């Protein structure tokens, strides 16, 4: 099966909150999106607001759309999220994380 990713993934140590309600763990990030692990599945197509706390303590808030959700073990799900509506500062910050 051919990879459909446009950008390479990078493992990062970043904290994330989803819609100010769900804490999640970042598995990896790319210029186009993020893979997060949660205790409940996120519905495909759902629009989210992600609040990323970076290693230097700074924070960016970015919109995303759930592209897939997969149960990896009994109470954990990996969720692929595409970034949407990123402004220049958000894109530059993500670009620094992925380089």
Protein Blocks (a to p, Z undefined) as FASTA:
>chain_A
ZZfbfbdcddddddddehhlaccddfbdcfkbccdddfbdcdehiacddddddfkopacd
dddddfbdcdfbfkbccdddddehiafklmmmmmmmmZZ
